[in-house]
Amino acid sequence: MQLITFDPYRTLSYARTEYIKPELMNNHLDRLIAADGILFPQYWQVNALLYGLKKRIFPSPASYYIGHDKVEMTRCFQTIAPQQVPWTIIEANTATAAAQVWDSMPLPFVAKIPKSSMGNGVFLIETQADWQRYLAQTPVIYAQEYLPIDRDLRIVWVGNRIIGGYWRIQAEQGFYNNVAKGGQVETGILPPEACALVEKLALGLGIDHGGFDIAMVGHHPYVFEFNRLFGNQGLAGMQDKIDAAIHEYLAQSWGDNEPDNPLTPDLGDEPNLPEAV
């Protein structure tokens, strides 16, 4: 396969892959049309590649569209795994809605800015002053119940399978588990309930590249979000595993035969997954 990449740093080891700067995309339409597929375009390029040039892309369209916004992500999760989503209220940021959410959510609770990552845009709301500071910074109210945890899981999904994961222990200042915010990485067995949930979400939604953040309350898994572009600092050798999994997946799903739907890689039949308990 001849591939075009728009992200050279994530595709350094890929054979027969040509790099084009994203901003120069329209200067190389002939090369894009001739390519067998496109790797890691930026979000603003996706519609032009899919619907203008009719090209296959990796990660999948669902990985881009669902992963771009916590509001859309949460609404998708709620359709196929409602019991695994923390209680969440999403409203327009109006004075009336803000007052209703404040009256509804037990303290403390968590509030998030929909388009943020790496622990940025996440607020622990304990007082009315905390709430007002959050409201001044967000276009949409996203309020979520606070779970009694001091760690969570990052589970890495590539193609159509889990390739690894790790626990993220709460930072010294408390609340944040993100490695970028001072959370500590700890390896260990991934709970089967968490793995089953990630598999159900990824296959059910057509996500083929994502780092899923999962909390365990007892044996019950909860999904917070997934990141389409995730860090790999959690485990040594993780990037090598990611590269190998992407190569294998693209060879299987794109290969020499055209898929039935040229816009979306074939994820295969969804297996029977155990329900989380």
C-alpha positions as CSV (number, residue, x, y, z in Angstrom):
1,M,0.0,0.0,0.0
2,Q,1.1,3.5,-0.7
3,L,0.0,5.8,2.1
4,I,0.1,9.6,2.8
5,T,0.7,10.8,6.3
6,F,0.0,14.2,7.8
7,D,1.7,13.4,11.0
8,P,5.4,12.3,10.5
9,Y,6.1,11.8,14.2
10,R,3.4,9.1,14.6
11,T,4.4,7.3,11.4
12,L,8.2,7.3,11.5
13,S,8.5,3.5,11.1
14,Y,5.9,3.2,8.3
15,A,7.2,1.9,5.0
16,R,5.9,3.4,1.7
17,T,4.5,6.4,3.5
18,E,4.9,9.9,2.2
19,Y,4.6,13.0,4.4
20,I,2.6,16.1,3.2
21,K,2.3,19.2,5.4
22,P,-1.4,19.6,6.2
23,E,-1.6,23.2,5.2
24,L,-0.3,22.2,1.7
25,M,-2.9,19.5,1.1
26,N,-4.6,21.2,-1.8
27,N,-1.2,21.6,-3.6
28,H,-0.9,17.8,-3.8
29,L,-4.4,16.6,-4.7
30,D,-3.1,14.2,-7.4
31,R,-0.9,12.4,-4.8
32,L,-3.7,12.2,-2.3
33,I,-6.1,10.8,-5.0
34,A,-3.5,8.1,-6.0
35,A,-2.8,7.0,-2.4
36,D,-4.3,3.9,-0.9
37,G,-5.1,5.7,2.3
38,I,-4.4,8.7,4.5
39,L,-2.9,8.5,8.0
40,F,-3.5,11.0,10.9
41,P,-5.0,14.0,9.1
42,Q,-5.8,17.0,11.3
43,Y,-9.5,17.4,12.2
44,W,-10.1,20.2,9.8
45,Q,-9.0,18.0,6.9
46,V,-11.4,15.1,7.5
47,N,-14.5,16.2,5.6
48,A,-12.5,17.2,2.5
49,L,-10.7,13.9,2.5
50,L,-13.7,11.8,3.1
51,Y,-16.4,13.5,1.1
52,G,-14.3,15.5,-1.4
53,L,-11.6,13.0,-2.3
54,K,-13.5,9.9,-1.1
55,K,-10.3,8.6,0.7
56,R,-10.0,6.1,3.5
57,I,-8.5,7.6,6.6
58,F,-6.9,6.3,9.8
59,P,-7.9,6.9,12.5
60,S,-11.5,6.2,11.5
61,P,-14.1,9.0,11.0
62,A,-15.8,7.9,14.2
63,S,-12.6,8.3,16.1
64,Y,-12.4,11.9,14.9
65,Y,-16.0,13.0,15.2
66,I,-16.8,11.4,18.5
67,G,-13.5,12.1,20.0
68,H,-13.5,15.8,19.2
69,D,-16.0,16.9,21.9
70,K,-16.8,15.5,25.3
71,V,-20.4,16.4,24.9
72,E,-20.8,14.3,21.7
73,M,-18.6,11.6,23.2
74,T,-20.7,11.3,26.4
75,R,-24.0,11.2,24.4
76,C,-22.6,8.3,22.3
77,F,-21.4,6.4,25.4
78,Q,-24.9,6.8,27.0
79,T,-26.6,5.1,24.0
80,I,-24.7,1.8,24.2
81,A,-23.4,1.7,27.8
82,P,-25.6,4.0,30.0
83,Q,-24.8,2.2,33.2
84,Q,-21.1,2.7,32.7
85,V,-21.3,6.5,32.3
86,P,-21.1,8.6,35.5
87,W,-24.3,10.7,36.1
88,T,-23.8,13.7,33.8
89,I,-25.8,16.9,33.1
90,I,-25.2,18.8,29.9
91,E,-26.9,22.1,29.4
92,A,-26.5,25.5,27.7
93,N,-24.5,27.9,29.8
94,T,-27.4,30.1,30.9
95,A,-28.1,31.5,34.4
96,T,-31.3,29.4,34.7
97,A,-29.5,26.1,33.7
98,A,-26.5,26.9,35.9
99,A,-28.8,27.4,38.9
100,Q,-30.6,24.1,38.2
101,V,-27.4,22.1,37.8
102,W,-26.1,23.6,41.0
103,D,-29.2,22.5,42.9
104,S,-29.2,19.0,41.3
105,M,-25.6,17.9,41.7
106,P,-24.4,16.8,45.2
107,L,-21.1,18.4,46.3
108,P,-18.4,17.9,45.4
109,F,-18.9,17.3,41.7
110,V,-16.8,17.6,38.5
111,A,-17.3,20.1,35.7
112,K,-15.5,20.0,32.4
113,I,-14.9,22.2,29.4
114,P,-16.0,20.1,26.4
115,K,-13.0,20.5,24.2
116,S,-10.0,20.0,26.4
117,S,-7.5,17.2,27.2
118,M,-4.6,16.2,29.4
119,G,-6.5,17.2,32.5
120,N,-7.0,20.8,31.4
121,G,-10.5,22.1,31.6
122,V,-11.5,19.8,34.5
123,F,-12.7,21.5,37.7
124,L,-13.5,20.1,41.1
125,I,-16.6,22.0,42.3
126,E,-16.8,22.3,46.0
127,T,-18.1,25.8,46.5
128,Q,-20.3,28.4,44.7
129,A,-17.1,30.3,43.9
130,D,-15.6,27.2,42.2
131,W,-18.8,27.0,40.2
132,Q,-18.7,30.6,39.1
133,R,-15.1,30.4,38.0
134,Y,-16.0,27.4,35.8
135,L,-19.1,29.0,34.3
136,A,-17.0,32.0,33.3
137,Q,-14.7,29.8,31.1
138,T,-17.0,27.3,29.4
139,P,-19.4,27.6,26.5
140,V,-21.5,24.6,27.6
141,I,-22.2,23.3,31.1
142,Y,-20.9,19.7,31.5
143,A,-21.3,18.6,35.1
144,Q,-20.6,15.1,36.3
145,E,-20.9,13.2,39.6
146,Y,-17.7,12.8,41.6
147,L,-16.6,9.2,41.8
148,P,-14.8,8.0,45.0
149,I,-11.5,7.0,43.4
150,D,-7.8,7.8,43.8
151,R,-6.8,6.2,40.5
152,D,-8.1,5.3,37.1
153,L,-7.0,3.3,34.0
154,R,-5.7,4.3,30.6
155,I,-6.5,1.5,28.2
156,V,-5.0,1.8,24.7
157,W,-7.1,0.5,21.8
158,V,-5.7,0.3,18.3
159,G,-7.4,-1.2,15.3
160,N,-9.8,-3.8,16.7
161,R,-8.1,-4.8,20.0
162,I,-6.6,-3.6,23.3
163,I,-2.8,-3.5,23.1
164,G,-2.0,-2.4,26.6
165,G,-2.8,-0.1,29.5
166,Y,-1.8,1.1,33.0
167,W,-3.2,2.6,36.2
168,R,-2.8,6.3,36.8
169,I,-2.4,7.1,40.5
170,Q,-3.7,10.5,41.7
171,A,-1.2,13.4,41.8
172,E,0.2,14.7,45.1
173,Q,-2.1,17.7,44.9
174,G,-5.1,15.4,44.7
175,F,-8.0,15.0,42.2
176,Y,-6.0,14.8,38.9
177,N,-4.9,11.3,37.7
178,N,-3.5,12.5,34.3
179,V,0.2,11.9,33.9
180,A,0.4,15.5,32.4
181,K,-1.0,16.8,35.7
182,G,1.4,14.8,37.9
183,G,-0.3,11.5,38.1
184,Q,1.9,8.5,38.6
185,V,1.9,5.4,36.4
186,E,1.6,2.0,37.8
187,T,1.5,-1.3,35.8
188,G,-0.7,-4.1,36.8
189,I,-3.4,-6.4,35.7
190,L,-6.2,-4.7,33.7
191,P,-9.6,-5.5,35.2
192,P,-11.6,-7.7,32.8
193,E,-14.7,-5.6,33.4
194,A,-12.8,-2.5,32.2
195,C,-11.4,-4.3,29.1
196,A,-14.9,-5.6,28.2
197,L,-16.2,-2.1,28.4
198,V,-13.5,-0.6,26.2
199,E,-14.1,-3.4,23.6
200,K,-17.8,-2.8,23.7
201,L,-17.4,1.0,23.2
202,A,-14.7,0.9,20.6
203,L,-16.3,-1.8,18.4
204,G,-19.8,-0.4,18.9
205,L,-18.9,3.1,17.9
206,G,-16.3,2.3,15.2
207,I,-13.3,3.8,17.1
208,D,-10.0,2.3,15.9
209,H,-7.4,4.5,17.7
210,G,-8.0,5.8,21.2
211,G,-6.8,5.9,24.8
212,F,-9.8,5.2,27.0
213,D,-10.0,6.5,30.6
214,I,-11.8,4.1,32.8
215,A,-12.6,4.3,36.5
216,M,-13.3,1.3,38.7
217,V,-15.7,1.6,41.6
218,G,-15.4,-1.9,43.1
219,H,-15.9,-4.2,40.1
220,H,-18.1,-1.6,38.2
221,P,-16.3,0.2,35.4
222,Y,-17.1,3.8,34.4
223,V,-15.9,5.5,31.2
224,F,-14.8,9.1,31.4
225,E,-13.6,9.7,27.8
226,F,-11.2,8.6,25.1
227,N,-8.5,10.5,23.4
228,R,-8.0,10.0,19.7
229,L,-4.4,11.2,20.0
230,F,-3.0,9.9,23.3
231,G,0.4,10.0,25.0
232,N,2.5,6.9,25.2
233,Q,4.6,7.9,28.2
234,G,2.8,5.4,30.4
235,L,4.6,2.2,29.4
236,A,8.0,1.5,28.0
237,G,7.9,0.3,24.4
238,M,4.3,1.3,24.0
239,Q,4.9,3.2,20.7
240,D,6.5,0.0,19.2
241,K,3.3,-1.9,20.1
242,I,1.1,0.8,18.7
243,D,3.0,0.9,15.4
244,A,2.9,-2.9,15.0
245,A,-0.8,-2.9,15.8
246,I,-1.6,-0.2,13.2
247,H,0.5,-2.0,10.5
248,E,-1.4,-5.3,11.2
249,Y,-4.8,-3.6,11.3
250,L,-4.3,-1.7,8.1
251,A,-3.0,-4.8,6.3
252,Q,-6.1,-6.6,7.4
253,S,-8.7,-4.0,6.8
254,W,-7.3,-2.1,3.8
255,G,-4.9,-4.6,2.2
256,D,-5.3,-5.3,-1.5
257,N,-9.1,-5.6,-1.5
258,E,-11.4,-2.6,-1.4
259,P,-13.7,-2.7,1.6
260,D,-17.4,-2.6,1.2
261,N,-17.5,1.0,2.6
262,P,-14.4,2.8,1.4
263,L,-14.8,5.5,4.1
264,T,-14.6,3.2,7.1
265,P,-12.2,0.3,7.8
266,D,-14.0,-3.0,8.3
267,L,-14.1,-3.7,12.1
268,G,-15.6,-7.1,11.7
269,D,-18.5,-8.6,13.7
270,E,-18.9,-7.4,17.2
271,P,-18.2,-10.3,19.6
272,N,-20.4,-11.3,22.5
273,L,-19.0,-9.3,25.4
274,P,-19.5,-10.0,29.1
275,E,-21.6,-7.4,30.9
276,A,-19.7,-5.4,33.5
277,V,-20.8,-6.1,37.1
